[in-house]
């Protein structure tokens, strides 16, 4: 864990720092730490949600395999891309990011299924 | 939207389908639709959480720039990777995926800051 001392040492113009500058750095450090905790909370939530998502795609894979349905469904994928792009606009994100995100997740779904020999590769 | 008819048409051995086979396909379609709705809900939640995450990294960028702090913090990044890998194990995900996920998000953070000329590129 980076300490307040680490931050002080990397802040410019700190060679002759006085009390007020140290106090200011303490405040910056406190704010940065609080934001990082929020980022860490979000990352933990997202990782756990993605773990649930992969459980669902595995279930889709089992279902499709059991009923001889094709793994890929281009129409479903087009709908997902359009929907995620719209959600990105709504939440003030770059729509291109939402599409990249879906592609990233789909690549992982394919990777999962490649590791399970003989399984289809449902793209959800 | 793919319809039940679409699914019927792609299911093998359906050329002479009877009533019971149709009923079975209805059940499969209902289950697939329910799973897809869960996947869509998760994707919407994740997109909105990532939108919040990018707001926090923008705040980190402002804070670091205002106080002359370096954009990159390798120690923080090492901590994040270790933490996400542990979270992945806990949620039965591939730890390598968690690390890829963080790298994917960091690439987007850098992309955001490249679009904002003169801004630093905090890697959070």
gemmi code that builds the backbone of each chain (N, CA, C; Angstrom):
import gemmi

chains = {
    "A": [
        ("UNK", (0.847, -1.205, 0.000), (0.000, 0.000, 0.000), (0.873, 1.242, 0.000)),
        ("UNK", (0.617, 2.167, -0.896), (1.358, 3.423, -0.904), (0.987, 4.195, 0.357)),
        ("UNK", (1.952, 4.831, 0.943), (1.676, 5.583, 2.172), (1.644, 7.067, 1.866)),
        ("UNK", (1.229, 7.811, 2.852), (1.230, 9.265, 2.719), (2.657, 9.741, 2.470)),
        ("UNK", (3.620, 9.084, 3.120), (5.024, 9.441, 2.929), (5.436, 9.252, 1.464)),
        ("UNK", (4.975, 8.149, 0.859), (5.288, 7.928, -0.553), (4.793, 9.085, -1.394)),
        ("UNK", (3.545, 9.483, -1.129), (2.953, 10.567, -1.910), (3.735, 11.853, -1.710)),
        ("UNK", (4.107, 12.133, -0.446), (4.860, 13.351, -0.177), (6.160, 13.348, -0.968)),
        ("UNK", (6.767, 12.166, -1.037), (8.073, 12.112, -1.682), (7.990, 12.325, -3.188)),
        ("UNK", (6.832, 11.989, -3.784), (6.732, 12.148, -5.231), (6.100, 13.477, -5.629)),
        ("UNK", (5.546, 14.215, -4.657), (4.950, 15.511, -4.980), (6.068, 16.502, -5.277)),
        ("UNK", (5.934, 17.289, -6.356), (6.991, 18.229, -6.717), (7.090, 19.373, -5.699)),
        ("UNK", (8.243, 19.940, -5.616), (8.432, 21.119, -4.769), (8.297, 20.812, -3.294)),
        ("UNK", (8.609, 19.573, -2.922), (8.401, 19.173, -1.539), (9.699, 19.162, -0.736)),
        ("UNK", (10.792, 19.622, -1.368), (12.096, 19.533, -0.708), (12.129, 20.375, 0.559)),
        ("UNK", (11.458, 21.504, 0.536), (11.458, 22.338, 1.732), (10.045, 22.519, 2.264)),
        ("UNK", (9.292, 21.449, 2.312), (7.869, 21.553, 2.638), (7.630, 21.994, 4.068)),
        ("UNK", (6.626, 22.813, 4.249), (6.253, 23.256, 5.583), (5.027, 22.510, 6.058)),
        ("UNK", (4.513, 22.916, 7.181), (3.377, 22.230, 7.790), (2.132, 22.324, 6.913)),
        ("UNK", (1.882, 23.533, 6.356), (0.646, 23.717, 5.584), (0.664, 22.861, 4.314)),
        ("UNK", (1.825, 22.687, 3.713), (1.917, 21.856, 2.514), (1.669, 20.394, 2.867)),
        ("UNK", (2.195, 19.963, 4.019), (1.956, 18.591, 4.473), (0.459, 18.377, 4.704)),
        ("UNK", (-0.177, 19.376, 5.310), (-1.614, 19.268, 5.594), (-2.398, 19.152, 4.301)),
        ("UNK", (-1.994, 19.929, 3.295), (-2.657, 19.890, 1.997), (-2.491, 18.514, 1.358)),
        ("UNK", (-1.272, 17.969, 1.467), (-1.029, 16.640, 0.899), (-1.823, 15.569, 1.637)),
        ("UNK", (-1.976, 15.750, 2.939), (-2.811, 14.815, 3.705), (-4.230, 14.802, 3.144)),
        ("UNK", (-4.744, 15.998, 2.855), (-6.116, 16.102, 2.344), (-6.234, 15.460, 0.970)),
        ("UNK", (-5.226, 15.695, 0.112), (-5.224, 15.099, -1.231), (-5.175, 13.573, -1.103)),
        ("UNK", (-4.309, 13.118, -0.216), (-4.165, 11.671, -0.031), (-5.473, 11.046, 0.453)),
        ("UNK", (-6.128, 11.731, 1.389), (-7.393, 11.229, 1.927), (-8.443, 11.136, 0.814)),
        ("UNK", (-8.464, 12.158, -0.036), (-9.450, 12.169, -1.126), (-9.141, 11.063, -2.144)),
        ("UNK", (-7.870, 10.935, -2.474), (-7.453, 9.912, -3.435), (-7.771, 8.505, -2.894)),
        ("UNK", (-7.502, 8.315, -1.623), (-7.767, 7.009, -0.999), (-9.263, 6.684, -1.032)),
        ("UNK", (-10.083, 7.686, -0.751), (-11.537, 7.477, -0.758), (-12.019, 7.103, -2.160)),
        ("UNK", (-11.491, 7.796, -3.171), (-11.899, 7.500, -4.553), (-11.438, 6.089, -4.944)),
        ("UNK", (-10.204, 5.744, -4.538), (-9.687, 4.412, -4.867), (-10.523, 3.315, -4.208)),
        ("UNK", (-11.017, 3.577, -3.012), (-11.874, 2.577, -2.353), (-13.169, 2.395, -3.139)),
        ("UNK", (-13.697, 3.493, -3.676), (-14.908, 3.386, -4.499), (-14.621, 2.595, -5.779)),
        ("UNK", (-13.485, 2.884, -6.404), (-13.094, 2.140, -7.613), (-12.953, 0.651, -7.285)),
        ("UNK", (-12.319, 0.349, -6.148), (-12.144, -1.057, -5.750), (-13.498, -1.722, -5.498)),
        ("UNK", (-14.427, -1.003, -4.884), (-15.765, -1.566, -4.649), (-16.464, -1.880, -5.970)),
        ("UNK", (-16.362, -0.950, -6.904), (-16.996, -1.162, -8.213), (-16.367, -2.374, -8.900)),
        ("UNK", (-15.033, -2.451, -8.863), (-14.362, -3.576, -9.525), (-14.797, -4.913, -8.916)),
        ("UNK", (-14.920, -4.952, -7.588), (-15.351, -6.194, -6.931), (-16.760, -6.558, -7.374)),
        ("UNK", (-17.641, -5.560, -7.430), (-19.024, -5.814, -7.848), (-19.061, -6.320, -9.289)),
        ("UNK", (-18.283, -5.688, -10.155), (-18.295, -6.076, -11.572), (-17.747, -7.497, -11.753)),
        ("UNK", (-16.658, -7.811, -11.061), (-16.087, -9.168, -11.157), (-17.126, -10.209, -10.732)),
        ("UNK", (-17.820, -9.944, -9.643), (-18.824, -10.908, -9.170), (-20.008, -11.004, -10.130)),
        ("UNK", (-20.394, -9.891, -10.725), (-21.485, -9.939, -11.698), (-21.059, -10.714, -12.943)),
        ("UNK", (-19.817, -10.508, -13.355), (-19.338, -11.242, -14.540), (-19.243, -12.738, -14.247)),
        ("UNK", (-18.922, -13.087, -12.991), (-18.895, -14.511, -12.618), (-20.298, -15.110, -12.795)),
        ("UNK", (-21.320, -14.357, -12.396), (-22.696, -14.822, -12.608), (-23.012, -14.916, -14.101)),
        ("UNK", (-22.551, -13.916, -14.850), (-22.808, -13.911, -16.301), (-22.236, -15.169, -16.963)),
        ("UNK", (-21.014, -15.527, -16.574), (-20.401, -16.705, -17.192), (-21.139, -17.981, -16.801)),
        ("UNK", (-21.729, -17.995, -15.611), (-22.553, -19.154, -15.251), (-23.762, -19.247, -16.194)),
        ("UNK", (-24.335, -18.103, -16.516), (-25.490, -18.109, -17.436), (-25.083, -18.538, -18.848)),
        ("UNK", (-23.935, -18.080, -19.314), (-23.540, -18.475, -20.673), (-23.193, -19.966, -20.721)),
        ("UNK", (-22.677, -20.489, -19.616), (-22.437, -21.940, -19.573), (-23.762, -22.688, -19.671)),
        ("UNK", (-24.791, -22.160, -18.995), (-26.111, -22.785, -19.043), (-26.686, -22.710, -20.466)),
        ("UNK", (-26.486, -21.568, -21.125), (-26.917, -21.440, -22.522), (-26.208, -22.491, -23.381)),
        ("UNK", (-24.913, -22.666, -23.131), (-24.139, -23.657, -23.880), (-24.691, -25.063, -23.700)),
        ("UNK", (-24.992, -25.407, -22.456), (-25.552, -26.733, -22.173), (-26.893, -26.912, -22.886)),
        ("UNK", (-27.723, -25.869, -22.796), (-29.068, -25.919, -23.376), (-29.005, -26.081, -24.893)),
        ("UNK", (-28.151, -25.280, -25.527), (-28.035, -25.351, -26.987), (-27.492, -26.707, -27.420)),
        ("UNK", (-26.496, -27.202, -26.689), (-25.904, -28.495, -27.047), (-26.934, -29.616, -26.900)),
        ("UNK", (-27.715, -29.553, -25.831), (-28.686, -30.616, -25.553), (-29.770, -30.681, -26.619)),
        ("UNK", (-30.045, -29.536, -27.252), (-31.133, -29.492, -28.226), (-30.646, -29.267, -29.651)),
        ("UNK", (-29.345, -29.431, -29.850), (-28.783, -29.334, -31.193), (-28.934, -27.965, -31.827)),
        ("UNK", (-29.001, -26.924, -30.987), (-29.130, -25.564, -31.534), (-27.750, -25.001, -31.860)),
        ("UNK", (-27.648, -24.176, -32.896), (-26.340, -23.611, -33.250), (-25.808, -22.711, -32.139)),
        ("UNK", (-24.489, -22.739, -31.935), (-23.871, -21.958, -30.863), (-24.018, -20.461, -31.102)),
        ("UNK", (-23.786, -20.037, -32.352), (-23.827, -18.604, -32.660), (-25.228, -18.176, -33.051)),
        ("UNK", (-25.581, -16.946, -32.697), (-26.885, -16.382, -33.056), (-26.657, -14.912, -33.431)),
        ("UNK", (-26.338, -14.672, -34.709), (-25.961, -13.319, -35.140), (-27.035, -12.268, -34.835)),
        ("UNK", (-28.312, -12.662, -34.917), (-29.370, -11.689, -34.654), (-29.358, -11.270, -33.181)),
        ("UNK", (-29.208, -12.236, -32.293), (-29.099, -11.960, -30.855), (-27.908, -11.034, -30.599)),
        ("UNK", (-26.798, -11.307, -31.271), (-25.597, -10.500, -31.052), (-25.804, -9.056, -31.519)),
        ("UNK", (-26.489, -8.909, -32.665), (-26.776, -7.556, -33.153), (-27.652, -6.789, -32.155)),
        ("UNK", (-28.631, -7.487, -31.609), (-29.508, -6.855, -30.606), (-28.720, -6.427, -29.372)),
        ("UNK", (-27.823, -7.308, -28.939), (-27.018, -6.989, -27.754), (-26.157, -5.755, -27.990)),
        ("UNK", (-25.524, -5.697, -29.159), (-24.659, -4.552, -29.473), (-25.477, -3.265, -29.486)),
        ("UNK", (-26.636, -3.293, -30.150), (-27.481, -2.088, -30.238), (-27.927, -1.656, -28.845)),
        ("UNK", (-28.290, -2.647, -28.014), (-28.786, -2.346, -26.679), (-27.675, -1.755, -25.806)),
        ("UNK", (-26.489, -2.358, -25.865), (-25.387, -1.870, -25.038), (-24.924, -0.483, -25.487)),
        ("UNK", (-24.959, -0.243, -26.785), (-24.581, 1.092, -27.282), (-25.567, 2.137, -26.750)),
        ("UNK", (-26.856, 1.798, -26.737), (-27.873, 2.729, -26.232), (-27.690, 2.959, -24.731)),
        ("UNK", (-27.383, 1.889, -23.996), (-27.138, 2.015, -22.553), (-25.915, 2.898, -22.286)),
        ("UNK", (-24.909, 2.779, -23.146), (-23.699, 3.588, -22.984), (-24.034, 5.073, -23.159)),
        ("UNK", (-24.818, 5.384, -24.173), (-25.203, 6.783, -24.409), (-25.962, 7.311, -23.195)),
        ("UNK", (-26.884, 6.494, -22.702), (-27.709, 6.865, -21.547), (-26.842, 7.147, -20.318)),
        ("UNK", (-25.752, 6.384, -20.160), (-24.909, 6.561, -18.970), (-23.663, 7.397, -19.285)),
        ("UNK", (-23.713, 8.122, -20.409), (-22.648, 9.047, -20.803), (-21.305, 8.357, -21.027)),
        ("UNK", (-21.370, 7.158, -21.546), (-20.152, 6.452, -21.956), (-20.065, 6.482, -23.474)),
        ("UNK", (-18.858, 6.248, -23.979), (-18.653, 6.130, -25.417), (-19.337, 4.838, -25.912)),
        ("UNK", (-20.275, 4.940, -26.873), (-20.928, 3.723, -27.383), (-19.927, 2.702, -27.917)),
        ("UNK", (-18.829, 3.213, -28.490), (-17.800, 2.292, -28.990), (-17.220, 1.461, -27.853)),
        ("UNK", (-17.152, 2.059, -26.659), (-16.645, 1.305, -25.506), (-17.573, 0.138, -25.175)),
        ("UNK", (-18.878, 0.393, -25.191), (-19.844, -0.661, -24.858), (-19.705, -1.839, -25.822)),
        ("UNK", (-19.483, -1.508, -27.084), (-19.324, -2.575, -28.076), (-18.012, -3.339, -27.835)),
        ("UNK", (-16.961, -2.593, -27.512), (-15.678, -3.236, -27.200), (-15.825, -4.138, -25.972)),
        ("UNK", (-16.600, -3.649, -24.992), (-16.827, -4.423, -23.774), (-17.509, -5.763, -24.105)),
        ("UNK", (-18.548, -5.689, -24.910), (-19.253, -6.925, -25.283), (-18.315, -7.880, -26.019)),
        ("UNK", (-17.528, -7.345, -26.936), (-16.576, -8.192, -27.668), (-15.551, -8.831, -26.729)),
        ("UNK", (-15.134, -8.057, -25.723), (-14.177, -8.570, -24.738), (-14.780, -9.748, -23.973)),
        ("UNK", (-16.036, -9.590, -23.561), (-16.712, -10.634, -22.792), (-16.957, -11.868, -23.671)),
        ("UNK", (-17.385, -11.621, -24.905), (-17.648, -12.724, -25.832), (-16.365, -13.527, -26.086)),
        ("UNK", (-15.242, -12.816, -26.201), (-13.960, -13.504, -26.397), (-13.679, -14.432, -25.218)),
        ("UNK", (-14.046, -13.984, -24.021), (-13.821, -14.810, -22.828), (-14.770, -16.008, -22.816)),
        ("UNK", (-16.015, -15.792, -23.246), (-16.974, -16.904, -23.328), (-16.430, -17.970, -24.285)),
        ("UNK", (-15.927, -17.529, -25.437), (-15.348, -18.470, -26.413), (-14.152, -19.189, -25.803)),
        ("UNK", (-13.325, -18.425, -25.070), (-12.152, -18.989, -24.410), (-12.583, -20.084, -23.416)),
        ("UNK", (-13.649, -19.811, -22.643), (-14.168, -20.815, -21.700), (-14.534, -22.099, -22.426)),
        ("UNK", (-15.232, -21.928, -23.555), (-15.740, -23.103, -24.244), (-14.641, -23.851, -24.981)),
        ("UNK", (-13.600, -23.119, -25.364), (-12.466, -23.793, -25.997), (-11.774, -24.716, -24.995)),
        ("UNK", (-11.825, -24.302, -23.725), (-11.191, -25.124, -22.691), (-12.020, -26.363, -22.358)),
        ("UNK", (-13.310, -26.313, -22.685), (-14.180, -27.462, -22.455), (-14.363, -28.189, -23.780)),
        ("UNK", (-13.544, -29.203, -24.007), (-13.548, -29.888, -25.314), (-14.928, -30.395, -25.666)),
        ("UNK", (-15.273, -30.222, -26.956), (-16.533, -30.752, -27.440), (-17.740, -29.896, -27.131)),
        ("UNK", (-17.520, -28.824, -26.368), (-18.648, -27.935, -26.077), (-18.838, -26.936, -27.219)),
        ("UNK", (-20.061, -26.470, -27.425), (-20.283, -25.436, -28.432), (-19.756, -24.102, -27.895)),
        ("UNK", (-19.810, -23.087, -28.684), (-19.338, -21.776, -28.260), (-20.466, -20.764, -28.387)),
        ("UNK", (-21.449, -20.832, -27.498), (-22.565, -19.899, -27.619), (-22.065, -18.491, -27.366)),
        ("UNK", (-22.444, -17.583, -28.196), (-21.995, -16.203, -28.078), (-23.142, -15.384, -27.506)),
        ("UNK", (-23.085, -15.156, -26.214), (-24.206, -14.441, -25.560), (-23.697, -13.136, -25.001)),
    ],
    "B": [
        ("UNK", (-35.672, -9.661, -33.216), (-35.797, -10.704, -32.174), (-36.049, -12.046, -32.843)),
        ("UNK", (-35.253, -13.028, -32.471), (-35.491, -14.370, -32.992), (-36.818, -14.881, -32.423)),
        ("UNK", (-37.557, -15.556, -33.218), (-38.852, -16.064, -32.751), (-38.763, -17.546, -32.483)),
        ("UNK", (-39.807, -18.054, -31.894), (-39.893, -19.489, -31.649), (-39.808, -20.231, -32.984)),
        ("UNK", (-40.408, -19.642, -34.006), (-40.379, -20.247, -35.336), (-38.935, -20.343, -35.853)),
        ("UNK", (-38.167, -19.274, -35.627), (-36.769, -19.323, -36.048), (-36.065, -20.504, -35.397)),
        ("UNK", (-36.278, -20.623, -34.085), (-35.623, -21.702, -33.351), (-36.059, -23.058, -33.888)),
        ("UNK", (-37.367, -23.196, -34.136), (-37.877, -24.458, -34.657), (-37.196, -24.791, -35.970)),
        ("UNK", (-37.001, -23.750, -36.775), (-36.467, -24.008, -38.111), (-35.015, -24.460, -38.066)),
        ("UNK", (-34.284, -24.055, -37.003), (-32.873, -24.426, -36.957), (-32.636, -25.685, -36.125)),
        ("UNK", (-33.658, -26.136, -35.398), (-33.488, -27.363, -34.619), (-33.439, -28.551, -35.569)),
        ("UNK", (-32.497, -29.488, -35.329), (-32.373, -30.632, -36.232), (-33.553, -31.595, -36.086)),
        ("UNK", (-33.798, -32.351, -37.118), (-34.834, -33.382, -37.064), (-36.231, -32.832, -36.914)),
        ("UNK", (-36.415, -31.604, -37.407), (-37.699, -30.952, -37.192), (-38.601, -31.010, -38.429)),
        ("UNK", (-38.114, -31.706, -39.470), (-38.860, -31.701, -40.732), (-40.245, -32.311, -40.568)),
        ("UNK", (-40.362, -33.329, -39.731), (-41.681, -33.941, -39.541), (-42.134, -33.785, -38.106)),
        ("UNK", (-41.912, -32.610, -37.516), (-42.155, -32.431, -36.081), (-43.624, -32.582, -35.721)),
        ("UNK", (-43.831, -33.189, -34.581), (-45.181, -33.337, -34.067), (-45.432, -32.341, -32.956)),
        ("UNK", (-46.572, -32.476, -32.317), (-46.970, -31.536, -31.272), (-46.019, -31.576, -30.082)),
        ("UNK", (-45.587, -32.773, -29.663), (-44.758, -32.872, -28.461), (-43.392, -32.232, -28.685)),
        ("UNK", (-42.869, -32.354, -29.911), (-41.570, -31.742, -30.195), (-41.674, -30.207, -30.158)),
        ("UNK", (-42.786, -29.699, -30.699), (-43.029, -28.261, -30.639), (-43.104, -27.795, -29.188)),
        ("UNK", (-43.785, -28.575, -28.365), (-43.926, -28.212, -26.951), (-42.569, -28.185, -26.275)),
        ("UNK", (-41.715, -29.161, -26.629), (-40.374, -29.219, -26.063), (-39.566, -27.990, -26.479)),
        ("UNK", (-39.702, -27.617, -27.765), (-38.963, -26.442, -28.246), (-39.475, -25.168, -27.581)),
        ("UNK", (-40.780, -25.115, -27.329), (-41.330, -23.968, -26.595), (-40.656, -23.837, -25.228)),
        ("UNK", (-40.496, -24.977, -24.569), (-39.886, -24.968, -23.232), (-38.427, -24.523, -23.310)),
        ("UNK", (-37.708, -25.023, -24.330), (-36.305, -24.635, -24.512), (-36.219, -23.137, -24.787)),
        ("UNK", (-37.103, -22.676, -25.660), (-37.087, -21.256, -26.008), (-37.385, -20.386, -24.792)),
        ("UNK", (-38.337, -20.816, -23.974), (-38.690, -20.061, -22.763), (-37.492, -19.994, -21.814)),
        ("UNK", (-36.784, -21.112, -21.677), (-35.626, -21.145, -20.770), (-34.496, -20.266, -21.306)),
        ("UNK", (-34.252, -20.377, -22.616), (-33.200, -19.566, -23.245), (-33.516, -18.070, -23.108)),
        ("UNK", (-34.769, -17.724, -23.323), (-35.181, -16.316, -23.220), (-34.987, -15.799, -21.796)),
        ("UNK", (-35.335, -16.617, -20.817), (-35.182, -16.210, -19.414), (-33.706, -15.984, -19.084)),
        ("UNK", (-32.836, -16.892, -19.558), (-31.398, -16.746, -19.290), (-30.861, -15.493, -19.983)),
        ("UNK", (-31.314, -15.275, -21.210), (-30.843, -14.090, -21.935), (-31.271, -12.800, -21.241)),
        ("UNK", (-32.442, -12.793, -20.641), (-32.882, -11.601, -19.912), (-31.981, -11.356, -18.699)),
        ("UNK", (-31.565, -12.440, -18.056), (-30.639, -12.287, -16.922), (-29.294, -11.747, -17.407)),
        ("UNK", (-28.811, -12.282, -18.521), (-27.552, -11.795, -19.095), (-27.669, -10.305, -19.438)),
        ("UNK", (-28.797, -9.926, -20.034), (-29.006, -8.515, -20.391), (-29.048, -7.622, -19.149)),
        ("UNK", (-29.692, -8.122, -18.084), (-29.739, -7.342, -16.835), (-28.338, -7.141, -16.272)),
        ("UNK", (-27.551, -8.205, -16.286), (-26.172, -8.102, -15.773), (-25.377, -7.113, -16.616)),
        ("UNK", (-25.497, -7.212, -17.946), (-24.751, -6.300, -18.821), (-25.128, -4.841, -18.550)),
        ("UNK", (-26.426, -4.591, -18.354), (-26.862, -3.211, -18.082), (-26.271, -2.722, -16.768)),
        ("UNK", (-26.295, -3.592, -15.752), (-25.733, -3.211, -14.446), (-24.240, -2.922, -14.575)),
        ("UNK", (-23.522, -3.783, -15.296), (-22.071, -3.617, -15.425), (-21.740, -2.330, -16.189)),
        ("UNK", (-22.475, -2.071, -17.270), (-22.221, -0.836, -18.039), (-22.420, 0.396, -17.148)),
        ("UNK", (-23.491, 0.399, -16.370), (-23.733, 1.558, -15.492), (-22.674, 1.670, -14.392)),
        ("UNK", (-22.207, 0.542, -13.880), (-21.156, 0.602, -12.864), (-19.847, 1.102, -13.473)),
        ("UNK", (-19.563, 0.668, -14.700), (-18.336, 1.143, -15.347), (-18.425, 2.634, -15.649)),
        ("UNK", (-19.638, 3.112, -15.944), (-19.808, 4.563, -16.159), (-19.436, 5.319, -14.888)),
        ("UNK", (-19.851, 4.785, -13.731), (-19.464, 5.404, -12.453), (-17.956, 5.307, -12.240)),
        ("UNK", (-17.397, 4.155, -12.603), (-15.954, 3.964, -12.428), (-15.161, 5.009, -13.217)),
        ("UNK", (-15.589, 5.271, -14.453), (-14.864, 6.244, -15.280), (-15.008, 7.661, -14.713)),
        ("UNK", (-16.135, 7.945, -14.049), (-16.260, 9.245, -13.384), (-15.222, 9.366, -12.265)),
        ("UNK", (-15.015, 8.275, -11.551), (-14.016, 8.297, -10.466), (-12.600, 8.444, -11.020)),
        ("UNK", (-12.290, 7.756, -12.113), (-10.923, 7.877, -12.642), (-10.691, 9.284, -13.203)),
        ("UNK", (-11.754, 9.901, -13.727), (-11.609, 11.295, -14.177), (-11.304, 12.207, -12.992)),
        ("UNK", (-11.952, 11.927, -11.865), (-11.703, 12.720, -10.652), (-10.268, 12.502, -10.165)),
        ("UNK", (-9.804, 11.264, -10.241), (-8.410, 10.982, -9.868), (-7.470, 11.780, -10.776)),
        ("UNK", (-7.807, 11.821, -12.065), (-6.979, 12.569, -13.020), (-6.906, 14.051, -12.673)),
        ("UNK", (-8.077, 14.624, -12.351), (-8.116, 16.044, -11.971), (-7.273, 16.292, -10.724)),
        ("UNK", (-7.447, 15.402, -9.744), (-6.762, 15.548, -8.458), (-5.244, 15.471, -8.633)),
        ("UNK", (-4.798, 14.483, -9.407), (-3.357, 14.310, -9.608), (-2.771, 15.489, -10.374)),
        ("UNK", (-3.522, 15.948, -11.393), (-3.030, 17.081, -12.192), (-2.941, 18.336, -11.329)),
        ("UNK", (-3.951, 18.548, -10.493), (-3.998, 19.765, -9.668), (-2.847, 19.815, -8.669)),
        ("UNK", (-2.347, 18.644, -8.257), (-1.309, 18.619, -7.231), (0.022, 18.115, -7.760)),
        ("UNK", (0.127, 18.064, -9.086), (1.404, 17.688, -9.695), (1.852, 16.270, -9.390)),
        ("UNK", (0.889, 15.395, -9.110), (1.256, 14.005, -8.813), (1.376, 13.210, -10.112)),
        ("UNK", (2.288, 12.238, -10.150), (2.453, 11.440, -11.374), (1.185, 10.646, -11.691)),
        ("UNK", (0.905, 10.518, -12.983), (-0.318, 9.832, -13.417), (-0.278, 8.346, -13.063)),
        ("UNK", (0.869, 7.722, -13.309), (0.966, 6.279, -13.078), (1.405, 5.988, -11.650)),
        ("UNK", (0.927, 4.891, -11.110), (1.295, 4.462, -9.759), (1.435, 2.936, -9.799)),
        ("UNK", (2.636, 2.461, -10.153), (2.833, 1.015, -10.354), (2.467, 0.187, -9.123)),
        ("UNK", (2.705, 0.754, -7.917), (2.400, -0.013, -6.703), (0.887, -0.208, -6.573)),
        ("UNK", (0.145, 0.850, -6.814), (-1.323, 0.763, -6.788), (-1.809, -0.275, -7.822)),
        ("UNK", (-1.182, -0.255, -9.000), (-1.605, -1.181, -10.054), (-1.323, -2.629, -9.660)),
        ("UNK", (-0.166, -2.856, -9.041), (0.159, -4.206, -8.571), (-0.860, -4.691, -7.541)),
        ("UNK", (-1.242, -3.778, -6.645), (-2.239, -4.122, -5.628), (-3.581, -4.477, -6.275)),
        ("UNK", (-3.971, -3.679, -7.271), (-5.252, -3.926, -7.946), (-5.267, -5.289, -8.624)),
        ("UNK", (-4.161, -5.605, -9.309), (-4.088, -6.893, -10.012), (-4.193, -8.045, -9.009)),
        ("UNK", (-3.425, -7.960, -7.914), (-3.444, -9.025, -6.908), (-4.845, -9.170, -6.318)),
        ("UNK", (-5.499, -8.042, -6.060), (-6.820, -8.063, -5.440), (-7.856, -8.657, -6.405)),
        ("UNK", (-7.812, -8.241, -7.664), (-8.789, -8.752, -8.635), (-8.573, -10.245, -8.902)),
        ("UNK", (-7.321, -10.673, -8.906), (-7.057, -12.111, -9.100), (-7.644, -12.909, -7.937)),
        ("UNK", (-7.491, -12.396, -6.719), (-8.044, -13.086, -5.549), (-9.574, -13.108, -5.614)),
        ("UNK", (-10.171, -12.000, -6.038), (-11.633, -11.939, -6.175), (-12.116, -12.941, -7.222)),
        ("UNK", (-11.332, -13.087, -8.284), (-11.701, -14.029, -9.345), (-11.716, -15.456, -8.800)),
        ("UNK", (-10.684, -15.798, -8.060), (-10.617, -17.149, -7.474), (-11.832, -17.374, -6.575)),
        ("UNK", (-12.122, -16.376, -5.754), (-13.250, -16.451, -4.806), (-14.567, -16.672, -5.539)),
        ("UNK", (-14.706, -16.053, -6.719), (-15.974, -16.172, -7.457), (-15.875, -17.213, -8.588)),
        ("UNK", (-14.868, -18.065, -8.501), (-14.690, -19.187, -9.432), (-14.484, -18.741, -10.878)),
        ("UNK", (-13.800, -17.628, -11.024), (-13.406, -17.157, -12.354), (-11.917, -17.428, -12.534)),
        ("UNK", (-11.480, -17.452, -13.784), (-10.063, -17.578, -14.097), (-9.342, -16.293, -13.649)),
        ("UNK", (-8.338, -16.410, -12.755), (-7.620, -15.205, -12.318), (-7.039, -14.422, -13.496)),
        ("UNK", (-6.633, -15.147, -14.546), (-6.080, -14.469, -15.730), (-7.135, -13.555, -16.358)),
        ("UNK", (-8.421, -13.978, -16.271), (-9.484, -13.140, -16.813), (-9.571, -11.817, -16.050)),
        ("UNK", (-9.486, -11.889, -14.721), (-9.593, -10.673, -13.906), (-8.491, -9.683, -14.277)),
        ("UNK", (-7.301, -10.223, -14.521), (-6.183, -9.350, -14.892), (-6.423, -8.750, -16.289)),
        ("UNK", (-6.935, -9.582, -17.213), (-7.261, -9.077, -18.556), (-8.331, -7.994, -18.461)),
        ("UNK", (-9.308, -8.220, -17.573), (-10.386, -7.247, -17.396), (-9.821, -5.898, -16.943)),
        ("UNK", (-8.930, -5.930, -15.932), (-8.350, -4.679, -15.446), (-7.568, -3.987, -16.561)),
        ("UNK", (-6.806, -4.759, -17.319), (-6.038, -4.172, -18.422), (-6.956, -3.552, -19.473)),
        ("UNK", (-8.091, -4.217, -19.709), (-9.067, -3.695, -20.672), (-9.617, -2.343, -20.201)),
        ("UNK", (-9.938, -2.270, -18.910), (-10.499, -1.034, -18.350), (-9.439, 0.076, -18.347)),
        ("UNK", (-8.214, -0.303, -17.959), (-7.131, 0.687, -17.921), (-6.875, 1.254, -19.320)),
        ("UNK", (-6.944, 0.396, -20.340), (-6.753, 0.864, -21.719), (-7.817, 1.905, -22.067)),
        ("UNK", (-9.038, 1.691, -21.564), (-10.105, 2.648, -21.837), (-9.878, 3.956, -21.073)),
        ("UNK", (-9.381, 3.851, -19.849), (-9.073, 5.064, -19.073), (-8.033, 5.894, -19.822)),
        ("UNK", (-6.999, 5.210, -20.315), (-5.946, 5.908, -21.066), (-6.538, 6.539, -22.325)),
        ("UNK", (-7.418, 5.796, -22.987), (-8.089, 6.296, -24.188), (-8.887, 7.569, -23.865)),
        ("UNK", (-9.585, 7.557, -22.728), (-10.346, 8.748, -22.300), (-9.436, 9.957, -22.180)),
        ("UNK", (-8.278, 9.722, -21.531), (-7.398, 10.847, -21.251), (-6.642, 11.314, -22.488)),
        ("UNK", (-6.444, 10.398, -23.417), (-5.808, 10.815, -24.667), (-6.724, 11.769, -25.430)),
        ("UNK", (-8.037, 11.547, -25.243), (-8.986, 12.431, -25.933), (-9.067, 13.805, -25.276)),
        ("UNK", (-8.635, 13.890, -24.026), (-8.635, 15.171, -23.322), (-7.213, 15.706, -23.333)),
        ("UNK", (-6.923, 16.564, -24.287), (-5.539, 17.022, -24.472), (-5.001, 17.657, -23.196)),
        ("UNK", (-3.731, 17.350, -22.918), (-3.070, 17.973, -21.783), (-3.386, 17.328, -20.449)),
        ("UNK", (-4.334, 16.372, -20.453), (-4.647, 15.701, -19.194), (-3.655, 14.571, -18.954)),
        ("UNK", (-3.419, 14.238, -17.690), (-2.574, 13.090, -17.401), (-3.342, 11.804, -17.669)),
        ("UNK", (-2.685, 10.710, -17.523), (-3.326, 9.410, -17.750), (-3.224, 8.558, -16.502)),
        ("UNK", (-4.030, 8.892, -15.480), (-3.944, 8.092, -14.261), (-4.437, 6.685, -14.540)),
        ("UNK", (-3.696, 5.756, -14.059), (-4.055, 4.368, -14.301), (-4.633, 3.820, -13.002)),
        ("UNK", (-5.958, 3.798, -12.912), (-6.612, 3.348, -11.664), (-7.405, 2.099, -11.928)),
    ],
}
model = gemmi.Model(1)
for chain_id, residues in chains.items():
    chain = gemmi.Chain(chain_id)
    for i, (resn, *xyz) in enumerate(residues, 1):
        res = gemmi.Residue()
        res.name, res.seqid = resn, gemmi.SeqId(i, " ")
        for name, pos in zip(("N", "CA", "C"), xyz):
            atom = gemmi.Atom()
            atom.name, atom.element = name, gemmi.Element(name[0])
            atom.pos, atom.b_iso = gemmi.Position(*pos), 0.0
            res.add_atom(atom)
        chain.add_residue(res)
    model.add_chain(chain)
structure = gemmi.Structure()
structure.add_model(model)
structure.setup_entities()
